[in-house]
């Protein structure tokens, strides 16, 4: 099962649309995971129409309609692997221990908010992934997104993709 992980798209505030490379990844993915800060519902509508399967949550910049349509926390099991998708996880310092305590029944936590890519594993085995942002790099050198594969109950081939500056 091929996954696309994105967050902090901020459309249309930070960009008019997702980069073509990300739309290609949507087409290739079996599941698209979006960890919040959509900003406007249009992208949600387009991803629901185009993605094979979409799992998402709302973020701090998402208004009433997105909060009505999306959960604050999305939980899904993909090929036996337990995923939680949420937007905010707090400070980077101590994140693994805090999240392992908050999500003891989760194998993979996908989050956003900081626009800073993150890939670590807590002592408990919880994998924490932040794909960064494909549209707003903030202080990062590149806009980013992630892809991964779930096979036989294991997460494999997690890859951070850097987008060319526009």
C-alpha positions, 0 to 999 in steps of 0.5 A: 500500500503506497502512502502520500503524507502531506500537511500545512498546504495553506491553500490558497494563502501560501500557494494557488495549488499543490505542485504538479509533483504532489498531484502526481503523488496523489495519483500514485498513492493508495492512501493520501494522509493530510495532517491539517492546515488546509485553510480553504475547503476547496483542496479537501473537495479536490483530494476527496475527488481525486485520491483513492482514499483520503485520511485527514484532520483539521489544523489550527488555521482551518475554519468552521467548515473544515472542522465540521468535515474533518476530525481533530484526530484521525485514526485508521488501520492500514494493513494492520498498522495503526495510524493517528493523524493530528496537526499539533504535537507541541515543542520538539523537545521531548516530543517522542516521549510525550507522544508515546504517552499520549498515543500508546495504541498507535504505531505511526503518528503523522503530524504537521504544524511546524512545516519542519520535516520530522522522522523519529521513533520513540523508545516504545516503537512509535514512529513520528512523521511530519512531512513538512509543507509542499507549499510553504517552506518557512525557514526550511531550505525546501518545500517537502512531502513524504511517501511511504509503503505499508506492507505486511503490517510494517512501514517501509520506504519512508522518503522525504521529497524536496520540491524545487523552489518556484 
